Structures are given as C-alpha cells and as structure tokens.
Amino acid sequence: MKVLALIIVILTGSLLIYSSLDMPDWGDPNSPASTHVSPRYIEKTIEETATPNAVTSVLADYRGYDTLGETVVIFTAAVVCILLLRRFEDDKTH
C-alpha cells in the first residue's frame, strides 16, 4: 500500500513539475499578465470601478466573484472539519 502511495505522489509531482515548465519566468515583463491584463487594470480602474486604489478595485470589483468563491470554499472546508471532528455525547449515563 505504501508503494502505491509513493508511486501516486511521484507521478503527481512529476506532472506538476512538467506543467510548470511552460509558465513564464517570475517577474517577466513580457508575460501575458504584464502586457495585457495589468495595463488594462491600471488604465481603466477609475473609469470602470470608481475606486482610486487599484489593488482594491482588482480584488473587490474585477475579481469579486473569484474572491467570493475562495471564501465559500474555505468556509465549506471549515464547516466540514467541524462536523467531522466533533464529539458526540451519549445520552446514557453509566
């Protein structure tokens, strides 16, 4: 059983490393996020969101549904952990 788990971990790790090779370098000014997405957010943030702070406009307006989704996932995980780890008291007295 341990050998199967080790094989699964090695295959998953290899897949993750292989898929990360196609990503642009860290901080690359020619990456798609730096050439297309960031300039649009910077240029249109006040016009489209009426928020002077670009970080707030990206998190609250442009990525609002994404942030809400992340919050729902974390909340659901917390509720499941609480439900799984709670202790049940017997009504019987010994």
Secondary structure, DSSP 4 states (H G I P E B T S, - for coil): -HHHHHHHHHHHHHHHHHHHTTSPPTT-TTSHIIIIIHHHHHHHHHHHH--S-HHHHIIIIITHHHHHHHHHHHHHHHHHHHHHH--PPPSS--
